[in-house]
Amino acid sequence: MAKIEIITRKWGNSLGITLPKDIVDEEHLQENQRVVIEIKKVIDLRKIKGIGKFSKSAQKIKDEMRKGWD
């Protein structure tokens, strides 16, 4: 099973993708063949920095977690 990153493009009122030839060849894909595509959204962690507010510092939380490992 191939894993690739593709950019969507506007096609009318929809979005479409184009599969590279090497993937088509590798997966032996043909015209009008039904395929399953798994969609995973990429989350940029830099954009969500500071969203969570904690009553304790990260170090204090880590220290408390380590105590439970004994």
Protein Blocks (a to p, Z undefined) as FASTA:
>chain_A
ZZdddddddehjbccddddfklmmmnopaehiacdddddddddfklmgokaccfbdfklm
mmmmmmmmZZ
